[in-house]
């Protein structure tokens, strides 16, 4: 029980920090600095996300994303009873992170919006906390982009972390995809802050805007997650088993362990390698 509690708070704190960084940077950009170079914005945000993942990786695995947790649960890398705990922690952390940013930038938001909190219009501020369509993009296109991007992201995470067993793969994938996509790719960090804005004064417009766009960043990543788990199990998993077995063989051969133990271990690993 103590272990899962630690993982709960790690996921909650990590997601809170992620939202604090991302929404805080969006708030500063929209309300104060108005930076034009979005590639630099994406780099900074991606590095901040990597930091949050690195902080929690040793405790909970640094998922901080329901899409990652779902894929790992489908592959048997996360117990389903723990999956629910992770999801609750991630959404709660995102909600609280949005509350922190709102408190920090409260005065600036009120001045910018003339105390009229809305999503649309020249004084719209909802985009600080959640994603909304900003151009001529259809529901179908938005869903397609989310599904494909998250499937690629989670597949990269699964592939890299399998070999190294730490959060470095997640960090790398987050940074690379952060440069390419200006979308959350994370149901928790989109829906959590969106729920906060709904109760903080923006109202139901956060759900109705853009032809009820809100479900796209939630459902799309989860579909992409299922696709990534299927592809990993179909294409990559067997290859990785062989690679890991070969790495362990090389490791055991280089160690000065008891000869009998070494021979038995190498025999077992060679059987794995030759299957």
Secondary structure, 3 states (H helix, E strand, C coil): CHHHHHHHHHHHHHHHHHHHHHHHHHHHHHHHHCCCCHHHHHHHHHHHHHHHHHHHHHHHCCCCCHHHHHHHHHCCCCCHHHHHHHHHHHHHHHHHHHHHHHHHCHHHHHHHHCCCCCCCCCCCCHHHCCCCCCCCCCHHHHHHHHHHHHHHHHHHHHHHHHHHCCCHHHHHHHHHHHHHCCCCCCHHHHHHHHHHHHHHHHCCHHHHHHHHHHHHHHHHHHHHHHHHHHHHHHHHHHHHHHHHHHHHHHHHHHCCCCHHHHHHHHHHHHHHHHC
